[in-house]
């Protein structure tokens, strides 16, 4: 994941910055629709972050686990992630 680590950290910084901005908007009683626009942007950024992490996992940890003979464990983890994502 080393190559992707910088991208993941960049996205986390973006998300943290947006959350701080949302907090400030709420403290300053900004217009609700403007706040909601920012929360939607954070949600999308988190989805992109999750996509990066899943892709990295599929390219690194999954093949390693299969090569080590842990197919059942790997499949169970992937099913759990799929379920957590609300797909079941």
mmCIF file as gemmi writes it, N, C-alpha and C atoms, coordinates in Angstrom:
data_model
loop_
_atom_site.group_PDB
_atom_site.id
_atom_site.type_symbol
_atom_site.label_atom_id
_atom_site.label_alt_id
_atom_site.label_comp_id
_atom_site.label_asym_id
_atom_site.label_entity_id
_atom_site.label_seq_id
_atom_site.pdbx_PDB_ins_code
_atom_site.Cartn_x
_atom_site.Cartn_y
_atom_site.Cartn_z
_atom_site.occupancy
_atom_site.B_iso_or_equiv
_atom_site.pdbx_formal_charge
_atom_site.auth_seq_id
_atom_site.auth_asym_id
_atom_site.pdbx_PDB_model_num
ATOM 1 N N . UNK Axp A 1 ? 0.83 -1.197 0 1 0 ? 1 A 1
ATOM 2 C CA . UNK Axp A 1 ? 0 0 0 1 0 ? 1 A 1
ATOM 3 C C . UNK Axp A 1 ? 0.869 1.253 0 1 0 ? 1 A 1
ATOM 4 N N . UNK Axp A 2 ? 2.153 1.123 0.03 1 0 ? 2 A 1
ATOM 5 C CA . UNK Axp A 2 ? 3.033 2.28 0.135 1 0 ? 2 A 1
ATOM 6 C C . UNK Axp A 2 ? 2.758 3.338 -0.934 1 0 ? 2 A 1
ATOM 7 N N . UNK Axp A 3 ? 2.565 2.919 -2.175 1 0 ? 3 A 1
ATOM 8 C CA . UNK Axp A 3 ? 2.305 3.885 -3.241 1 0 ? 3 A 1
ATOM 9 C C . UNK Axp A 3 ? 0.989 4.615 -3 1 0 ? 3 A 1
ATOM 10 N N . UNK Axp A 4 ? 0.014 3.945 -2.449 1 0 ? 4 A 1
ATOM 11 C CA . UNK Axp A 4 ? -1.301 4.536 -2.207 1 0 ? 4 A 1
ATOM 12 C C . UNK Axp A 4 ? -1.365 5.291 -0.886 1 0 ? 4 A 1
ATOM 13 N N . UNK Axp A 5 ? -0.393 5.072 -0.013 1 0 ? 5 A 1
ATOM 14 C CA . UNK Axp A 5 ? -0.44 5.661 1.318 1 0 ? 5 A 1
ATOM 15 C C . UNK Axp A 5 ? -0.539 7.185 1.265 1 0 ? 5 A 1
ATOM 16 N N . UNK Axp A 6 ? 0.248 7.816 0.402 1 0 ? 6 A 1
ATOM 17 C CA . UNK Axp A 6 ? 0.209 9.275 0.295 1 0 ? 6 A 1
ATOM 18 C C . UNK Axp A 6 ? -1.161 9.76 -0.174 1 0 ? 6 A 1
ATOM 19 N N . UNK Axp A 7 ? -1.756 9.038 -1.111 1 0 ? 7 A 1
ATOM 20 C CA . UNK Axp A 7 ? -3.099 9.411 -1.588 1 0 ? 7 A 1
ATOM 21 C C . UNK Axp A 7 ? -4.129 9.253 -0.473 1 0 ? 7 A 1
ATOM 22 N N . UNK Axp A 8 ? -4.03 8.185 0.294 1 0 ? 8 A 1
ATOM 23 C CA . UNK Axp A 8 ? -4.943 7.956 1.413 1 0 ? 8 A 1
ATOM 24 C C . UNK Axp A 8 ? -4.79 9.071 2.444 1 0 ? 8 A 1
ATOM 25 N N . UNK Axp A 9 ? -3.568 9.409 2.786 1 0 ? 9 A 1
ATOM 26 C CA . UNK Axp A 9 ? -3.329 10.474 3.763 1 0 ? 9 A 1
ATOM 27 C C . UNK Axp A 9 ? -3.832 11.822 3.247 1 0 ? 9 A 1
ATOM 28 N N . UNK Axp A 10 ? -3.664 12.064 1.952 1 0 ? 10 A 1
ATOM 29 C CA . UNK Axp A 10 ? -4.153 13.309 1.35 1 0 ? 10 A 1
ATOM 30 C C . UNK Axp A 10 ? -5.678 13.387 1.473 1 0 ? 10 A 1
ATOM 31 N N . UNK Axp A 11 ? -6.332 12.28 1.205 1 0 ? 11 A 1
ATOM 32 C CA . UNK Axp A 11 ? -7.796 12.263 1.32 1 0 ? 11 A 1
ATOM 33 C C . UNK Axp A 11 ? -8.248 12.451 2.765 1 0 ? 11 A 1
ATOM 34 N N . UNK Axp A 12 ? -7.52 11.845 3.706 1 0 ? 12 A 1
ATOM 35 C CA . UNK Axp A 12 ? -7.858 12.018 5.119 1 0 ? 12 A 1
ATOM 36 C C . UNK Axp A 12 ? -7.702 13.475 5.543 1 0 ? 12 A 1
ATOM 37 N N . UNK Axp A 13 ? -6.649 14.129 5.089 1 0 ? 13 A 1
ATOM 38 C CA . UNK Axp A 13 ? -6.467 15.55 5.4 1 0 ? 13 A 1
ATOM 39 C C . UNK Axp A 13 ? -7.614 16.377 4.85 1 0 ? 13 A 1
ATOM 40 N N . UNK Axp A 14 ? -8.037 16.059 3.627 1 0 ? 14 A 1
ATOM 41 C CA . UNK Axp A 14 ? -9.161 16.75 3.002 1 0 ? 14 A 1
ATOM 42 C C . UNK Axp A 14 ? -10.426 16.58 3.841 1 0 ? 14 A 1
ATOM 43 N N . UNK Axp A 15 ? -10.686 15.345 4.255 1 0 ? 15 A 1
ATOM 44 C CA . UNK Axp A 15 ? -11.881 15.05 5.053 1 0 ? 15 A 1
ATOM 45 C C . UNK Axp A 15 ? -11.824 15.787 6.387 1 0 ? 15 A 1
ATOM 46 N N . UNK Axp A 16 ? -10.678 15.729 7.048 1 0 ? 16 A 1
ATOM 47 C CA . UNK Axp A 16 ? -10.528 16.42 8.332 1 0 ? 16 A 1
ATOM 48 C C . UNK Axp A 16 ? -10.737 17.924 8.176 1 0 ? 16 A 1
ATOM 49 N N . UNK Axp A 17 ? -10.194 18.488 7.111 1 0 ? 17 A 1
ATOM 50 C CA . UNK Axp A 17 ? -10.376 19.911 6.87 1 0 ? 17 A 1
ATOM 51 C C . UNK Axp A 17 ? -11.837 20.263 6.651 1 0 ? 17 A 1
ATOM 52 N N . UNK Axp A 18 ? -12.521 19.439 5.876 1 0 ? 18 A 1
ATOM 53 C CA . UNK Axp A 18 ? -13.945 19.669 5.636 1 0 ? 18 A 1
ATOM 54 C C . UNK Axp A 18 ? -14.75 19.564 6.924 1 0 ? 18 A 1
ATOM 55 N N . UNK Axp A 19 ? -14.425 18.589 7.751 1 0 ? 19 A 1
ATOM 56 C CA . UNK Axp A 19 ? -15.156 18.436 9.016 1 0 ? 19 A 1
ATOM 57 C C . UNK Axp A 19 ? -14.956 19.652 9.91 1 0 ? 19 A 1
ATOM 58 N N . UNK Axp A 20 ? -13.735 20.166 9.945 1 0 ? 20 A 1
ATOM 59 C CA . UNK Axp A 20 ? -13.487 21.39 10.714 1 0 ? 20 A 1
ATOM 60 C C . UNK Axp A 20 ? -14.291 22.561 10.172 1 0 ? 20 A 1
ATOM 61 N N . UNK Axp A 21 ? -14.383 22.616 8.843 1 0 ? 21 A 1
ATOM 62 C CA . UNK Axp A 21 ? -15.184 23.67 8.219 1 0 ? 21 A 1
ATOM 63 C C . UNK Axp A 21 ? -16.658 23.544 8.554 1 0 ? 21 A 1
ATOM 64 N N . UNK Axp A 22 ? -17.143 22.319 8.592 1 0 ? 22 A 1
ATOM 65 C CA . UNK Axp A 22 ? -18.551 22.082 8.944 1 0 ? 22 A 1
ATOM 66 C C . UNK Axp A 22 ? -18.801 22.506 10.381 1 0 ? 22 A 1
ATOM 67 N N . UNK Axp A 23 ? -17.885 22.134 11.278 1 0 ? 23 A 1
ATOM 68 C CA . UNK Axp A 23 ? -18.029 22.531 12.684 1 0 ? 23 A 1
ATOM 69 C C . UNK Axp A 23 ? -18.126 24.061 12.789 1 0 ? 23 A 1
ATOM 70 N N . UNK Axp A 24 ? -17.243 24.757 12.084 1 0 ? 24 A 1
ATOM 71 C CA . UNK Axp A 24 ? -17.237 26.218 12.121 1 0 ? 24 A 1
ATOM 72 C C . UNK Axp A 24 ? -18.544 26.783 11.562 1 0 ? 24 A 1
ATOM 73 N N . UNK Axp A 25 ? -19.025 26.194 10.478 1 0 ? 25 A 1
ATOM 74 C CA . UNK Axp A 25 ? -20.287 26.657 9.887 1 0 ? 25 A 1
ATOM 75 C C . UNK Axp A 25 ? -21.439 26.5 10.877 1 0 ? 25 A 1
ATOM 76 N N . UNK Axp A 26 ? -21.45 25.391 11.603 1 0 ? 26 A 1
ATOM 77 C CA . UNK Axp A 26 ? -22.51 25.171 12.587 1 0 ? 26 A 1
ATOM 78 C C . UNK Axp A 26 ? -22.379 26.166 13.729 1 0 ? 26 A 1
ATOM 79 N N . UNK Axp A 27 ? -21.155 26.373 14.204 1 0 ? 27 A 1
ATOM 80 C CA . UNK Axp A 27 ? -20.931 27.338 15.28 1 0 ? 27 A 1
ATOM 81 C C . UNK Axp A 27 ? -21.362 28.739 14.862 1 0 ? 27 A 1
ATOM 82 N N . UNK Axp A 28 ? -21.207 29.058 13.588 1 0 ? 28 A 1
ATOM 83 C CA . UNK Axp A 28 ? -21.567 30.39 13.084 1 0 ? 28 A 1
ATOM 84 C C . UNK Axp A 28 ? -22.998 30.449 12.562 1 0 ? 28 A 1
ATOM 85 N N . UNK Axp A 29 ? -23.775 29.398 12.801 1 0 ? 29 A 1
ATOM 86 C CA . UNK Axp A 29 ? -25.186 29.337 12.389 1 0 ? 29 A 1
ATOM 87 C C . UNK Axp A 29 ? -25.37 29.61 10.903 1 0 ? 29 A 1
ATOM 88 N N . UNK Axp A 30 ? -24.541 28.995 10.083 1 0 ? 30 A 1
ATOM 89 C CA . UNK Axp A 30 ? -24.655 29.151 8.632 1 0 ? 30 A 1
ATOM 90 C C . UNK Axp A 30 ? -25.917 28.452 8.128 1 0 ? 30 A 1
ATOM 91 N N . UNK Axp A 31 ? -26.277 28.76 6.919 1 0 ? 31 A 1
ATOM 92 C CA . UNK Axp A 31 ? -27.476 28.224 6.269 1 0 ? 31 A 1
ATOM 93 C C . UNK Axp A 31 ? -27.385 26.699 6.176 1 0 ? 31 A 1
ATOM 94 N N . UNK Axp A 32 ? -28.444 26.019 6.605 1 0 ? 32 A 1
ATOM 95 C CA . UNK Axp A 32 ? -28.457 24.555 6.677 1 0 ? 32 A 1
ATOM 96 C C . UNK Axp A 32 ? -28.111 23.88 5.349 1 0 ? 32 A 1
ATOM 97 N N . UNK Axp A 33 ? -28.621 24.403 4.268 1 0 ? 33 A 1
ATOM 98 C CA . UNK Axp A 33 ? -28.35 23.786 2.964 1 0 ? 33 A 1
ATOM 99 C C . UNK Axp A 33 ? -26.858 23.859 2.642 1 0 ? 33 A 1
ATOM 100 N N . UNK Axp A 34 ? -26.214 24.95 2.993 1 0 ? 34 A 1
ATOM 101 C CA . UNK Axp A 34 ? -24.77 25.058 2.761 1 0 ? 34 A 1
ATOM 102 C C . UNK Axp A 34 ? -24.011 24.033 3.595 1 0 ? 34 A 1
ATOM 103 N N . UNK Axp A 35 ? -24.439 23.83 4.826 1 0 ? 35 A 1
ATOM 104 C CA . UNK Axp A 35 ? -23.809 22.833 5.69 1 0 ? 35 A 1
ATOM 105 C C . UNK Axp A 35 ? -24.012 21.436 5.1 1 0 ? 35 A 1
ATOM 106 N N . UNK Axp A 36 ? -25.222 21.155 4.674 1 0 ? 36 A 1
ATOM 107 C CA . UNK Axp A 36 ? -25.509 19.84 4.092 1 0 ? 36 A 1
ATOM 108 C C . UNK Axp A 36 ? -24.688 19.582 2.838 1 0 ? 36 A 1
ATOM 109 N N . UNK Axp A 37 ? -24.465 20.596 2.045 1 0 ? 37 A 1
ATOM 110 C CA . UNK Axp A 37 ? -23.605 20.423 0.863 1 0 ? 37 A 1
ATOM 111 C C . UNK Axp A 37 ? -22.216 19.953 1.278 1 0 ? 37 A 1
ATOM 112 N N . UNK Axp A 38 ? -21.735 20.515 2.363 1 0 ? 38 A 1
ATOM 113 C CA . UNK Axp A 38 ? -20.409 20.132 2.85 1 0 ? 38 A 1
ATOM 114 C C . UNK Axp A 38 ? -20.411 18.711 3.415 1 0 ? 38 A 1
ATOM 115 N N . UNK Axp A 39 ? -21.488 18.338 4.1 1 0 ? 39 A 1
ATOM 116 C CA . UNK Axp A 39 ? -21.547 16.972 4.628 1 0 ? 39 A 1
ATOM 117 C C . UNK Axp A 39 ? -21.606 15.963 3.485 1 0 ? 39 A 1
ATOM 118 N N . UNK Axp A 40 ? -22.296 16.302 2.415 1 0 ? 40 A 1
ATOM 119 C CA . UNK Axp A 40 ? -22.34 15.402 1.251 1 0 ? 40 A 1
ATOM 120 C C . UNK Axp A 40 ? -20.958 15.275 0.618 1 0 ? 40 A 1
ATOM 121 N N . UNK Axp A 41 ? -20.218 16.373 0.589 1 0 ? 41 A 1
ATOM 122 C CA . UNK Axp A 41 ? -18.855 16.333 0.048 1 0 ? 41 A 1
ATOM 123 C C . UNK Axp A 41 ? -17.967 15.425 0.899 1 0 ? 41 A 1
ATOM 124 N N . UNK Axp A 42 ? -18.136 15.476 2.219 1 0 ? 42 A 1
ATOM 125 C CA . UNK Axp A 42 ? -17.365 14.604 3.112 1 0 ? 42 A 1
ATOM 126 C C . UNK Axp A 42 ? -17.738 13.15 2.872 1 0 ? 42 A 1
ATOM 127 N N . UNK Axp A 43 ? -19.023 12.891 2.728 1 0 ? 43 A 1
ATOM 128 C CA . UNK Axp A 43 ? -19.469 11.512 2.485 1 0 ? 43 A 1
ATOM 129 C C . UNK Axp A 43 ? -18.843 10.969 1.204 1 0 ? 43 A 1
ATOM 130 N N . UNK Axp A 44 ? -18.84 11.763 0.153 1 0 ? 44 A 1
ATOM 131 C CA . UNK Axp A 44 ? -18.241 11.33 -1.118 1 0 ? 44 A 1
ATOM 132 C C . UNK Axp A 44 ? -16.739 11.102 -0.957 1 0 ? 44 A 1
ATOM 133 N N . UNK Axp A 45 ? -16.089 11.979 -0.2 1 0 ? 45 A 1
ATOM 134 C CA . UNK Axp A 45 ? -14.647 11.822 0.025 1 0 ? 45 A 1
ATOM 135 C C . UNK Axp A 45 ? -14.359 10.542 0.795 1 0 ? 45 A 1
ATOM 136 N N . UNK Axp A 46 ? -15.202 10.209 1.765 1 0 ? 46 A 1
ATOM 137 C CA . UNK Axp A 46 ? -15.026 8.965 2.517 1 0 ? 46 A 1
ATOM 138 C C . UNK Axp A 46 ? -15.237 7.766 1.6 1 0 ? 46 A 1
ATOM 139 N N . UNK Axp A 47 ? -16.237 7.843 0.721 1 0 ? 47 A 1
ATOM 140 C CA . UNK Axp A 47 ? -16.466 6.754 -0.23 1 0 ? 47 A 1
ATOM 141 C C . UNK Axp A 47 ? -15.257 6.549 -1.135 1 0 ? 47 A 1
ATOM 142 N N . UNK Axp A 48 ? -14.638 7.633 -1.579 1 0 ? 48 A 1
ATOM 143 C CA . UNK Axp A 48 ? -13.435 7.515 -2.408 1 0 ? 48 A 1
ATOM 144 C C . UNK Axp A 48 ? -12.288 6.907 -1.616 1 0 ? 48 A 1
ATOM 145 N N . UNK Axp A 49 ? -12.146 7.323 -0.357 1 0 ? 49 A 1
ATOM 146 C CA . UNK Axp A 49 ? -11.125 6.761 0.515 1 0 ? 49 A 1
ATOM 147 C C . UNK Axp A 49 ? -11.338 5.258 0.687 1 0 ? 49 A 1
ATOM 148 N N . UNK Axp A 50 ? -12.574 4.866 0.934 1 0 ? 50 A 1
ATOM 149 C CA . UNK Axp A 50 ? -12.89 3.443 1.073 1 0 ? 50 A 1
ATOM 150 C C . UNK Axp A 50 ? -12.561 2.677 -0.202 1 0 ? 50 A 1
ATOM 151 N N . UNK Axp A 51 ? -12.853 3.278 -1.334 1 0 ? 51 A 1
ATOM 152 C CA . UNK Axp A 51 ? -12.545 2.64 -2.605 1 0 ? 51 A 1
ATOM 153 C C . UNK Axp A 51 ? -11.056 2.4 -2.767 1 0 ? 51 A 1
ATOM 154 N N . UNK Axp A 52 ? -10.252 3.388 -2.394 1 0 ? 52 A 1
ATOM 155 C CA . UNK Axp A 52 ? -8.794 3.231 -2.457 1 0 ? 52 A 1
ATOM 156 C C . UNK Axp A 52 ? -8.317 2.103 -1.553 1 0 ? 52 A 1
ATOM 157 N N . UNK Axp A 53 ? -8.871 2.053 -0.341 1 0 ? 53 A 1
ATOM 158 C CA . UNK Axp A 53 ? -8.459 1.024 0.606 1 0 ? 53 A 1
ATOM 159 C C . UNK Axp A 53 ? -8.867 -0.371 0.141 1 0 ? 53 A 1
ATOM 160 N N . UNK Axp A 54 ? -10.069 -0.498 -0.38 1 0 ? 54 A 1
ATOM 161 C CA . UNK Axp A 54 ? -10.526 -1.8 -0.875 1 0 ? 54 A 1
ATOM 162 C C . UNK Axp A 54 ? -9.675 -2.237 -2.063 1 0 ? 54 A 1
ATOM 163 N N . UNK Axp A 55 ? -9.42 -1.321 -2.972 1 0 ? 55 A 1
ATOM 164 C CA . UNK Axp A 55 ? -8.611 -1.663 -4.145 1 0 ? 55 A 1
ATOM 165 C C . UNK Axp A 55 ? -7.217 -2.122 -3.731 1 0 ? 55 A 1
ATOM 166 N N . UNK Axp A 56 ? -6.625 -1.41 -2.804 1 0 ? 56 A 1
ATOM 167 C CA . UNK Axp A 56 ? -5.301 -1.786 -2.316 1 0 ? 56 A 1
ATOM 168 C C . UNK Axp A 56 ? -5.343 -3.171 -1.671 1 0 ? 56 A 1
ATOM 169 N N . UNK Axp A 57 ? -6.361 -3.406 -0.884 1 0 ? 57 A 1
ATOM 170 C CA . UNK Axp A 57 ? -6.526 -4.703 -0.213 1 0 ? 57 A 1
ATOM 171 C C . UNK Axp A 57 ? -6.665 -5.828 -1.238 1 0 ? 57 A 1
ATOM 172 N N . UNK Axp A 58 ? -7.446 -5.578 -2.276 1 0 ? 58 A 1
ATOM 173 C CA . UNK Axp A 58 ? -7.66 -6.599 -3.307 1 0 ? 58 A 1
ATOM 174 C C . UNK Axp A 58 ? -6.39 -6.89 -4.094 1 0 ? 58 A 1
ATOM 175 N N . UNK Axp A 59 ? -5.525 -5.902 -4.228 1 0 ? 59 A 1
ATOM 176 C CA . UNK Axp A 59 ? -4.294 -6.094 -5 1 0 ? 59 A 1
ATOM 177 C C . UNK Axp A 59 ? -3.136 -6.644 -4.167 1 0 ? 59 A 1
ATOM 178 N N . UNK Axp A 60 ? -3.236 -6.521 -2.836 1 0 ? 60 A 1
ATOM 179 C CA . UNK Axp A 60 ? -2.102 -6.94 -2.003 1 0 ? 60 A 1
ATOM 180 C C . UNK Axp A 60 ? -2.486 -8.063 -1.037 1 0 ? 60 A 1
ATOM 181 N N . UNK Axp A 61 ? -3.3 -7.759 -0.071 1 0 ? 61 A 1
ATOM 182 C CA . UNK Axp A 61 ? -3.612 -8.702 1.001 1 0 ? 61 A 1
ATOM 183 C C . UNK Axp A 61 ? -4.367 -9.936 0.519 1 0 ? 61 A 1
ATOM 184 N N . UNK Axp A 62 ? -5.307 -9.743 -0.384 1 0 ? 62 A 1
ATOM 185 C CA . UNK Axp A 62 ? -6.095 -10.882 -0.87 1 0 ? 62 A 1
ATOM 186 C C . UNK Axp A 62 ? -5.216 -11.899 -1.588 1 0 ? 62 A 1
ATOM 187 N N . UNK Axp A 63 ? -4.414 -11.497 -2.586 1 0 ? 63 A 1
ATOM 188 C CA . UNK Axp A 63 ? -3.555 -12.49 -3.236 1 0 ? 63 A 1
ATOM 189 C C . UNK Axp A 63 ? -2.575 -13.155 -2.266 1 0 ? 63 A 1
ATOM 190 N N . UNK Axp A 64 ? -2.04 -12.369 -1.322 1 0 ? 64 A 1
ATOM 191 C CA . UNK Axp A 64 ? -1.12 -12.939 -0.331 1 0 ? 64 A 1
ATOM 192 C C . UNK Axp A 64 ? -1.821 -13.985 0.523 1 0 ? 64 A 1
ATOM 193 N N . UNK Axp A 65 ? -3.04 -13.667 0.967 1 0 ? 65 A 1
ATOM 194 C CA . UNK Axp A 65 ? -3.806 -14.599 1.79 1 0 ? 65 A 1
ATOM 195 C C . UNK Axp A 65 ? -4.139 -15.877 1.041 1 0 ? 65 A 1
ATOM 196 N N . UNK Axp A 66 ? -4.491 -15.747 -0.214 1 0 ? 66 A 1
ATOM 197 C CA . UNK Axp A 66 ? -4.805 -16.924 -1.03 1 0 ? 66 A 1
ATOM 198 C C . UNK Axp A 66 ? -3.545 -17.761 -1.229 1 0 ? 66 A 1
ATOM 199 N N . UNK Axp A 67 ? -2.42 -17.107 -1.506 1 0 ? 67 A 1
ATOM 200 C CA . UNK Axp A 67 ? -1.153 -17.823 -1.694 1 0 ? 67 A 1
ATOM 201 C C . UNK Axp A 67 ? -0.742 -18.562 -0.426 1 0 ? 67 A 1
ATOM 202 N N . UNK Axp A 68 ? -1.141 -18.037 0.728 1 0 ? 68 A 1
ATOM 203 C CA . UNK Axp A 68 ? -0.815 -18.668 2.002 1 0 ? 68 A 1
ATOM 204 C C . UNK Axp A 68 ? -1.829 -19.728 2.406 1 0 ? 68 A 1
ATOM 205 N N . UNK Axp A 69 ? -2.841 -19.962 1.556 1 0 ? 69 A 1
ATOM 206 C CA . UNK Axp A 69 ? -3.841 -20.992 1.846 1 0 ? 69 A 1
ATOM 207 C C . UNK Axp A 69 ? -4.948 -20.553 2.789 1 0 ? 69 A 1
ATOM 208 N N . UNK Axp A 70 ? -5.184 -19.257 2.885 1 0 ? 70 A 1
ATOM 209 C CA . UNK Axp A 70 ? -6.221 -18.732 3.782 1 0 ? 70 A 1
ATOM 210 C C . UNK Axp A 70 ? -7.447 -18.26 3.017 1 0 ? 70 A 1
ATOM 211 N N . UNK Axp A 71 ? -7.816 -18.995 1.96 1 0 ? 71 A 1
ATOM 212 C CA . UNK Axp A 71 ? -8.921 -18.565 1.093 1 0 ? 71 A 1
ATOM 213 C C . UNK Axp A 71 ? -10.213 -18.349 1.86 1 0 ? 71 A 1
ATOM 214 N N . UNK Axp A 72 ? -10.556 -19.289 2.752 1 0 ? 72 A 1
ATOM 215 C CA . UNK Axp A 72 ? -11.816 -19.186 3.494 1 0 ? 72 A 1
ATOM 216 C C . UNK Axp A 72 ? -11.848 -17.928 4.36 1 0 ? 72 A 1
ATOM 217 N N . UNK Axp A 73 ? -10.75 -17.648 5.027 1 0 ? 73 A 1
ATOM 218 C CA . UNK Axp A 73 ? -10.66 -16.45 5.871 1 0 ? 73 A 1
ATOM 219 C C . UNK Axp A 73 ? -10.797 -15.181 5.029 1 0 ? 73 A 1
ATOM 220 N N . UNK Axp A 74 ? -10.129 -15.155 3.899 1 0 ? 74 A 1
ATOM 221 C CA . UNK Axp A 74 ? -10.163 -13.989 3.013 1 0 ? 74 A 1
ATOM 222 C C . UNK Axp A 74 ? -11.576 -13.764 2.488 1 0 ? 74 A 1
ATOM 223 N N . UNK Axp A 75 ? -12.225 -14.824 2.054 1 0 ? 75 A 1
ATOM 224 C CA . UNK Axp A 75 ? -13.595 -14.707 1.538 1 0 ? 75 A 1
ATOM 225 C C . UNK Axp A 75 ? -14.53 -14.23 2.638 1 0 ? 75 A 1
ATOM 226 N N . UNK Axp A 76 ? -14.368 -14.767 3.851 1 0 ? 76 A 1
ATOM 227 C CA . UNK Axp A 76 ? -15.207 -14.348 4.982 1 0 ? 76 A 1
ATOM 228 C C . UNK Axp A 76 ? -15.038 -12.851 5.252 1 0 ? 76 A 1
ATOM 229 N N . UNK Axp A 77 ? -13.795 -12.365 5.224 1 0 ? 77 A 1
ATOM 230 C CA . UNK Axp A 77 ? -13.546 -10.936 5.429 1 0 ? 77 A 1
ATOM 231 C C . UNK Axp A 77 ? -14.208 -10.085 4.351 1 0 ? 77 A 1
ATOM 232 N N . UNK Axp A 78 ? -14.093 -10.524 3.102 1 0 ? 78 A 1
ATOM 233 C CA . UNK Axp A 78 ? -14.69 -9.761 2.002 1 0 ? 78 A 1
ATOM 234 C C . UNK Axp A 78 ? -16.208 -9.722 2.11 1 0 ? 78 A 1
ATOM 235 N N . UNK Axp A 79 ? -16.807 -10.829 2.523 1 0 ? 79 A 1
ATOM 236 C CA . UNK Axp A 79 ? -18.259 -10.868 2.712 1 0 ? 79 A 1
ATOM 237 C C . UNK Axp A 79 ? -18.657 -9.926 3.845 1 0 ? 79 A 1
ATOM 238 N N . UNK Axp A 80 ? -17.865 -9.909 4.919 1 0 ? 80 A 1
ATOM 239 C CA . UNK Axp A 80 ? -18.145 -8.994 6.031 1 0 ? 80 A 1
ATOM 240 C C . UNK Axp A 80 ? -18.088 -7.536 5.572 1 0 ? 80 A 1
ATOM 241 N N . UNK Axp A 81 ? -17.069 -7.196 4.789 1 0 ? 81 A 1
ATOM 242 C CA . UNK Axp A 81 ? -16.966 -5.831 4.261 1 0 ? 81 A 1
ATOM 243 C C . UNK Axp A 81 ? -18.146 -5.485 3.378 1 0 ? 81 A 1
ATOM 244 N N . UNK Axp A 82 ? -18.527 -6.423 2.538 1 0 ? 82 A 1
ATOM 245 C CA . UNK Axp A 82 ? -19.667 -6.23 1.636 1 0 ? 82 A 1
ATOM 246 C C . UNK Axp A 82 ? -20.93 -5.968 2.458 1 0 ? 82 A 1
ATOM 247 N N . UNK Axp A 83 ? -21.102 -6.72 3.518 1 0 ? 83 A 1
ATOM 248 C CA . UNK Axp A 83 ? -22.272 -6.559 4.375 1 0 ? 83 A 1
ATOM 249 C C . UNK Axp A 83 ? -22.22 -5.214 5.113 1 0 ? 83 A 1
ATOM 250 N N . UNK Axp A 84 ? -21.058 -4.848 5.637 1 0 ? 84 A 1
ATOM 251 C CA . UNK Axp A 84 ? -20.918 -3.558 6.322 1 0 ? 84 A 1
ATOM 252 C C . UNK Axp A 84 ? -21.232 -2.381 5.406 1 0 ? 84 A 1
ATOM 253 N N . UNK Axp A 85 ? -20.909 -2.55 4.142 1 0 ? 85 A 1
ATOM 254 C CA . UNK Axp A 85 ? -21.149 -1.474 3.168 1 0 ? 85 A 1
ATOM 255 C C . UNK Axp A 85 ? -22.63 -1.339 2.841 1 0 ? 85 A 1
ATOM 256 N N . UNK Axp A 86 ? -23.456 -2.189 3.426 1 0 ? 86 A 1
ATOM 257 C CA . UNK Axp A 86 ? -24.9 -2.075 3.205 1 0 ? 86 A 1
ATOM 258 C C . UNK Axp A 86 ? -25.386 -2.767 1.967 1 0 ? 86 A 1
ATOM 259 N N . UNK Axp A 87 ? -24.62 -3.706 1.479 1 0 ? 87 A 1
ATOM 260 C CA . UNK Axp A 87 ? -24.992 -4.408 0.256 1 0 ? 87 A 1
ATOM 261 C C . UNK Axp A 87 ? -25.747 -5.692 0.52 1 0 ? 87 A 1
ATOM 262 N N . UNK Axp A 88 ? -26.089 -5.964 1.752 1 0 ? 88 A 1
ATOM 263 C CA . UNK Axp A 88 ? -26.846 -7.169 2.095 1 0 ? 88 A 1
ATOM 264 C C . UNK Axp A 88 ? -27.847 -6.87 3.152 1 0 ? 88 A 1
